[in-house]
Amino acid sequence: MNRLTKPTNKVDLNRAKNCEIMLTKIKVPLLDMMNAVLVLDSSALDIDQVENLIKFCPTKEEMTMLKNYSGNKDMLGKCEQFFLELMKVPRVESKLRVFAFRITFSSQVNDLRCNLHTINDAAREVKESAKLRQVMQTILTLGNALNQGTARGSAVGFKLDSLLKLSDTRARNNKMTLMHYLCKLLAEKMPAILDFDKDLIHLEAASKIQLKALAEEMQAVSKGLEKVEQELTASENDGDISSGFQQALKNFLDTAEAEVRKLISLYSEVGRSADSLSQYFGEDPARCPFEQVTQILAIFCKMFNKARDENEQQADAEKKKLEKEAMKEQHASAAHSAKKHGPDHPDSSKPNYRIQKHSRSTSITEAVESLHTLG
């Protein structure tokens, strides 16, 4: 086509303009582009480029219009020339979609596998944690102490979401919550289990995974593989133009089908593992599913650690206060002794280092009895 000759545009001008912009961004010669598609060469085209090619595949109307065009096709615009090149490949849009699936398959499967393993690992860690079990037993004991004398005072278990109410239960002086008291009790009696959350390495990540979303991704992978098989069957009648495409697709299917079979097996295993986690806490998986269990536990861990840290800060502050008061007493006692006996008294220069206790630790029973649920 002569550069001075204005090209003939048959496609909608806005669509043609956008198509030309897309082709400029890809920066791959048209012939090389189509060859890459026909051998599924992901080193020549990335997923964004392939998805743009899908977006600008000619519609049935555009293909009919170009087939019926009786003028000089060399005079057509860049978009029209691009469409004509795509039309040489049977079911080009289907092949491009298969190509896109091929490019994303590995990362999609790896992400799914990683999430499924995270769920399995989180469920196993929770069920195997002896420290978490001791924490739960202590909470049950405290709950029974609080409800002593009532119908709920001899419970053998509690609803899992009760864990989130520990910070809402306060002492009558409003200064200590049951969560703070739990941390204080464990620090005094079983300090080794205060770091129980270190047993639950995968809990936080698992709490952000939705099983429904994984099911949808699994379904998308399976459907994608079905479309690959359908296109492979259809391409057998394409002739030589699709011979390289068929071979590349067969090679891909050999590994992809095996990967998906393993993934389906892992998914079934994870489903059983997720249900067993709910049942481990005496919950019905239908009413308190895996997502809810892990989210409650993750929040509980954060609340527990916050209360533990606040207890430590308060203990440090009280220790410094006592030391300061003791120092004041020593100075006051020394001054009083010097004044009473005079400067020549043998003990007047020796301060009294005996510290008197001004407070006593609240007993467990007293602390428990002082707790009540607000509201």
C-alpha positions as CSV (number, residue, x, y, z in Angstrom):
1,M,0.0,0.0,0.0
2,N,1.4,3.4,-1.0
3,R,2.1,5.6,2.1
4,L,0.3,8.5,0.5
5,T,-2.8,6.4,-0.1
6,K,-5.3,6.6,2.7
7,P,-6.1,3.1,4.0
8,T,-9.6,1.7,3.7
9,N,-11.3,1.2,7.1
10,K,-14.2,-1.2,7.3
11,V,-14.1,-1.7,11.1
12,D,-15.6,0.8,13.6
13,L,-13.1,3.6,13.8
14,N,-12.8,3.6,17.6
15,R,-12.3,-0.2,17.7
16,A,-9.8,0.0,14.8
17,K,-7.9,2.8,16.6
18,N,-7.7,0.8,19.9
19,C,-6.7,-2.3,18.0
20,E,-3.8,-0.4,16.4
21,I,-2.7,0.9,19.8
22,M,-2.7,-2.7,21.2
23,L,-0.6,-4.0,18.2
24,T,1.9,-1.1,18.8
25,K,2.3,-2.1,22.5
26,I,2.8,-5.8,21.7
27,K,5.7,-5.0,19.4
28,V,5.8,-8.4,17.8
29,P,5.5,-8.8,14.0
30,L,2.2,-10.2,13.0
31,L,3.6,-13.4,11.5
32,D,5.8,-14.1,14.5
33,M,2.8,-13.5,16.8
34,M,0.6,-16.0,15.1
35,N,3.4,-18.6,15.0
36,A,3.8,-18.2,18.7
37,V,0.1,-18.8,19.2
38,L,0.2,-21.9,17.1
39,V,3.0,-23.5,19.1
40,L,1.9,-22.1,22.5
41,D,5.2,-20.3,22.9
42,S,4.8,-18.3,26.2
43,S,8.3,-16.9,25.8
44,A,7.1,-14.8,22.9
45,L,3.8,-13.6,24.3
46,D,2.8,-13.0,27.9
47,I,-0.6,-13.4,29.4
48,D,-1.5,-9.6,29.1
49,Q,-0.6,-9.7,25.4
50,V,-2.7,-12.8,24.8
51,E,-5.7,-11.4,26.6
52,N,-5.5,-8.3,24.5
53,L,-5.4,-10.4,21.4
54,I,-8.6,-12.2,22.6
55,K,-10.2,-8.8,23.2
56,F,-9.5,-7.8,19.6
57,C,-10.5,-11.1,17.9
58,P,-12.9,-10.3,15.0
59,T,-16.6,-10.8,15.7
60,K,-18.7,-13.0,13.3
61,E,-20.1,-9.8,11.7
62,E,-16.6,-8.4,11.1
63,M,-15.4,-11.7,9.7
64,T,-18.4,-11.9,7.3
65,M,-17.8,-8.2,6.2
66,L,-14.1,-8.9,5.4
67,K,-14.8,-12.1,3.6
68,N,-17.4,-10.3,1.4
69,Y,-15.1,-7.4,0.8
70,S,-14.4,-7.3,-3.0
71,G,-11.9,-4.4,-3.0
72,N,-8.1,-4.6,-2.8
73,K,-7.5,-6.1,0.6
74,D,-3.9,-4.7,0.6
75,M,-5.5,-1.3,0.9
76,L,-7.3,-2.1,4.1
77,G,-6.2,-0.5,7.4
78,K,-3.9,-2.1,10.1
79,C,-6.8,-3.4,12.1
80,E,-8.4,-5.0,9.1
81,Q,-5.1,-6.6,8.1
82,F,-4.7,-8.0,11.6
83,F,-8.2,-9.4,11.5
84,L,-7.5,-11.1,8.1
85,E,-4.4,-12.7,9.6
86,L,-6.3,-14.0,12.6
87,M,-9.0,-15.4,10.3
88,K,-6.4,-17.7,8.6
89,V,-6.4,-19.8,11.8
90,P,-9.5,-21.9,12.5
91,R,-11.3,-21.0,15.7
92,V,-8.6,-18.5,16.5
93,E,-10.3,-17.1,19.6
94,S,-10.7,-20.6,21.1
95,K,-7.0,-21.3,20.5
96,L,-6.0,-18.0,22.1
97,R,-8.1,-18.8,25.2
98,V,-6.4,-22.2,25.4
99,F,-3.1,-20.4,25.1
100,A,-4.0,-18.0,28.0
101,F,-5.0,-21.0,30.1
102,R,-1.7,-22.7,29.3
103,I,0.2,-19.6,30.4
104,T,-1.5,-19.2,33.7
105,F,-2.0,-22.9,34.5
106,S,1.2,-23.5,36.5
107,S,0.8,-20.4,38.8
108,Q,-2.9,-21.1,39.3
109,V,-2.2,-24.7,40.3
110,N,0.7,-23.8,42.5
111,D,-1.4,-21.1,44.3
112,L,-4.2,-23.6,44.8
113,R,-1.8,-26.3,46.1
114,C,-0.2,-23.8,48.5
115,N,-3.5,-22.7,50.0
116,L,-4.7,-26.3,50.4
117,H,-1.5,-27.2,52.2
118,T,-1.9,-24.1,54.4
119,I,-5.4,-25.3,55.5
120,N,-4.1,-28.8,56.2
121,D,-1.1,-27.6,58.1
122,A,-3.2,-25.1,60.2
123,A,-5.8,-27.8,61.1
124,R,-3.0,-30.2,62.1
125,E,-1.2,-27.6,64.2
126,V,-4.3,-26.6,66.1
127,K,-5.3,-30.2,66.9
128,E,-1.8,-31.3,67.9
129,S,-1.0,-28.3,70.1
130,A,-0.9,-29.4,73.8
131,K,-0.4,-25.8,74.9
132,L,-3.6,-24.7,73.2
133,R,-5.4,-27.6,74.8
134,Q,-4.2,-26.5,78.3
135,V,-5.3,-22.9,77.6
136,M,-8.7,-24.1,76.6
137,Q,-8.9,-26.3,79.7
138,T,-8.0,-23.3,81.9
139,I,-10.7,-21.2,80.3
140,L,-13.3,-23.9,81.0
141,T,-12.2,-24.1,84.6
142,L,-12.4,-20.3,85.0
143,G,-15.9,-20.3,83.4
144,N,-17.1,-22.9,85.8
145,A,-15.7,-21.0,88.7
146,L,-17.5,-17.9,87.6
147,N,-20.8,-19.8,87.2
148,Q,-20.5,-21.8,90.4
149,G,-23.8,-22.4,91.9
150,T,-25.7,-22.0,88.6
151,A,-26.8,-24.6,86.0
152,R,-23.7,-23.5,83.9
153,G,-21.3,-24.1,86.7
154,S,-20.3,-27.6,85.8
155,A,-19.9,-27.3,82.0
156,V,-17.8,-29.9,80.1
157,G,-17.2,-27.4,77.2
158,F,-18.0,-24.0,75.8
159,K,-18.9,-22.5,72.4
160,L,-15.8,-21.5,70.5
161,D,-17.0,-17.9,69.9
162,S,-17.0,-17.5,73.7
163,L,-13.2,-17.0,73.4
164,L,-14.0,-13.5,71.9
165,K,-16.0,-12.5,75.0
166,L,-13.1,-12.9,77.5
167,S,-12.1,-9.3,76.9
168,D,-15.7,-8.1,77.6
169,T,-15.8,-9.8,81.0
170,R,-14.5,-7.3,83.6
171,A,-13.8,-7.2,87.4
172,R,-16.1,-4.9,89.5
173,N,-13.3,-2.4,89.6
174,N,-13.3,-2.3,85.8
175,K,-9.5,-2.6,85.7
176,M,-9.1,-6.2,84.8
177,T,-10.8,-8.3,82.2
178,L,-11.1,-12.1,82.3
179,M,-8.6,-12.2,79.4
180,H,-6.0,-10.3,81.6
181,Y,-6.8,-12.6,84.5
182,L,-6.3,-15.7,82.3
183,C,-2.9,-14.4,81.2
184,K,-1.9,-13.6,84.8
185,L,-3.0,-17.0,86.0
186,L,-1.1,-18.8,83.3
187,A,2.0,-16.6,83.8
188,E,2.0,-17.7,87.5
189,K,1.0,-21.3,87.2
190,M,2.0,-22.4,83.6
191,P,4.3,-19.9,82.0
192,A,5.6,-22.4,79.5
193,I,2.2,-22.3,77.6
194,L,2.0,-18.5,77.2
195,D,3.5,-18.8,73.8
196,F,1.0,-21.3,72.6
197,D,0.5,-19.3,69.4
198,K,4.0,-20.3,68.2
199,D,2.5,-23.8,67.7
200,L,0.0,-22.3,65.2
201,I,2.4,-21.2,62.5
202,H,-0.2,-21.4,59.6
203,L,-3.2,-20.2,61.5
204,E,-3.1,-16.5,60.4
205,A,-2.7,-17.4,56.8
206,A,-5.4,-20.1,56.9
207,S,-7.9,-17.6,58.5
208,K,-7.8,-15.5,55.3
209,I,-8.6,-18.4,53.0
210,Q,-12.2,-19.0,51.9
211,L,-13.0,-22.7,51.0
212,K,-15.7,-21.5,48.6
213,A,-13.2,-19.4,46.6
214,L,-10.9,-22.5,46.4
215,A,-13.8,-24.6,45.2
216,E,-14.5,-22.0,42.4
217,E,-10.8,-22.0,41.4
218,M,-10.8,-25.8,41.3
219,Q,-13.9,-25.7,39.1
220,A,-12.3,-23.1,36.8
221,V,-9.2,-25.2,36.4
222,S,-11.3,-28.3,35.6
223,K,-13.4,-26.4,33.1
224,G,-10.3,-24.9,31.5
225,L,-8.9,-28.4,31.0
226,E,-12.1,-29.5,29.4
227,K,-11.9,-26.7,26.9
228,V,-8.3,-27.6,26.1
229,E,-9.4,-31.2,25.3
230,Q,-12.3,-29.9,23.2
231,E,-10.0,-27.7,21.2
232,L,-7.5,-30.5,20.7
233,T,-10.2,-32.7,19.3
234,A,-11.5,-29.9,17.0
235,S,-8.1,-29.0,15.8
236,E,-7.6,-32.5,14.3
237,N,-9.6,-31.4,11.3
238,D,-7.6,-28.1,10.8
239,G,-5.0,-29.5,8.6
240,D,-1.3,-28.6,8.6
241,I,-1.8,-25.1,10.1
242,S,-2.6,-26.7,13.5
243,S,-0.1,-29.6,13.5
244,G,2.3,-27.8,15.8
245,F,-0.5,-26.6,18.0
246,Q,-1.8,-30.1,18.4
247,Q,1.5,-31.5,19.5
248,A,2.1,-28.7,22.0
249,L,-1.4,-29.2,23.4
250,K,-0.9,-33.0,23.8
251,N,2.4,-32.4,25.7
252,F,0.7,-29.9,27.9
253,L,-2.3,-32.2,28.6
254,D,-0.1,-35.1,29.6
255,T,1.3,-33.1,32.6
256,A,-1.7,-30.9,33.3
257,E,-4.2,-33.8,33.7
258,A,-1.9,-35.5,36.1
259,E,-1.5,-32.3,38.1
260,V,-5.2,-31.7,38.3
261,R,-5.9,-35.3,39.4
262,K,-3.5,-34.8,42.3
263,L,-5.1,-31.4,43.1
264,I,-8.6,-32.9,43.2
265,S,-7.3,-35.6,45.6
266,L,-5.7,-33.0,47.8
267,Y,-8.8,-30.9,47.8
268,S,-10.9,-33.8,49.0
269,E,-8.4,-34.4,51.8
270,V,-8.5,-30.8,52.8
271,G,-12.3,-30.8,52.9
272,R,-12.2,-33.6,55.5
273,S,-9.5,-31.9,57.4
274,A,-11.4,-28.6,57.6
275,D,-14.5,-30.4,58.9
276,S,-12.5,-32.3,61.5
277,L,-11.2,-29.0,62.9
278,S,-14.7,-27.8,63.6
279,Q,-15.6,-31.1,65.1
280,Y,-12.4,-31.0,67.3
281,F,-14.0,-28.1,69.1
282,G,-17.4,-29.8,69.3
283,E,-18.8,-27.6,66.6
284,D,-21.0,-28.5,63.7
285,P,-19.0,-27.8,60.4
286,A,-22.3,-26.6,58.8
287,R,-22.9,-24.0,61.5
288,C,-19.3,-23.2,62.4
289,P,-17.2,-23.9,59.3
290,F,-13.4,-23.9,59.0
291,E,-13.3,-20.2,58.1
292,Q,-15.1,-19.2,61.3
293,V,-13.0,-21.5,63.5
294,T,-9.7,-20.2,62.2
295,Q,-10.8,-16.5,62.3
296,I,-12.0,-16.9,65.9
297,L,-8.7,-18.6,66.9
298,A,-6.6,-16.0,65.1
299,I,-8.4,-13.1,66.8
300,F,-8.2,-14.9,70.2
301,C,-4.4,-15.2,69.8
302,K,-4.1,-11.5,69.1
303,M,-6.3,-10.6,72.1
304,F,-4.4,-13.0,74.3
305,N,-1.0,-11.6,73.3
306,K,-2.3,-8.0,73.8
307,A,-3.5,-8.8,77.3
308,R,-0.3,-10.7,78.2
309,D,1.8,-7.7,77.1
310,E,-0.4,-5.3,79.0
311,N,0.0,-7.4,82.1
312,E,3.8,-7.3,81.8
313,Q,3.8,-3.6,81.3
314,Q,1.5,-3.1,84.4
315,A,3.8,-5.5,86.5
316,D,6.8,-3.5,85.5
317,A,5.1,-0.2,86.3
318,E,4.0,-1.6,89.8
319,K,7.5,-2.9,90.5
320,K,9.1,0.5,89.7
321,K,6.4,2.2,91.9
322,L,7.2,-0.2,94.8
323,E,10.9,0.4,94.5
324,K,10.3,4.2,94.5
325,E,8.1,4.0,97.6
326,A,10.7,1.7,99.3
327,M,13.4,4.2,98.6
328,K,11.3,7.0,100.1
329,E,10.7,4.9,103.2
330,Q,14.4,4.2,103.7
331,H,15.2,7.9,103.4
332,A,12.4,8.9,105.8
333,S,13.4,6.2,108.3
334,A,17.1,7.3,108.2
335,A,16.1,10.9,108.7
336,H,13.8,10.0,111.6
337,S,16.5,7.9,113.3
338,A,19.1,10.7,112.9
339,K,16.7,13.2,114.4
340,K,15.6,11.0,117.3
341,H,19.1,9.8,118.4
342,G,21.2,12.6,117.4
343,P,24.4,12.6,115.3
344,D,26.4,10.6,117.9
345,H,24.0,7.6,118.0
346,P,25.8,4.4,116.7
347,D,22.9,3.5,114.3
348,S,22.1,7.0,113.1
349,S,24.2,6.8,110.0
350,K,22.8,3.4,108.9
351,P,19.6,3.5,106.8
352,N,16.9,0.9,107.4
353,Y,16.9,-1.4,104.3
354,R,14.0,-3.6,105.4
355,I,11.1,-3.2,102.9
356,Q,7.6,-3.4,104.3
357,K,5.0,-4.9,102.1
358,H,2.1,-2.6,101.4
359,S,0.0,-4.8,99.2
360,R,-0.9,-8.5,99.0
361,S,-1.5,-10.4,95.8
362,T,-5.2,-11.2,95.2
363,S,-5.9,-14.9,95.5
364,I,-7.3,-16.7,92.5
365,T,-10.5,-17.4,94.3
366,E,-11.0,-13.7,95.2
367,A,-10.2,-12.6,91.7
368,V,-12.6,-15.1,90.1
369,E,-15.3,-14.1,92.6
370,S,-14.8,-10.4,91.7
371,L,-15.4,-11.0,88.0
372,H,-18.8,-10.6,86.4
373,T,-20.1,-10.3,82.8
374,L,-21.1,-6.8,81.8
375,G,-24.4,-6.2,80.0
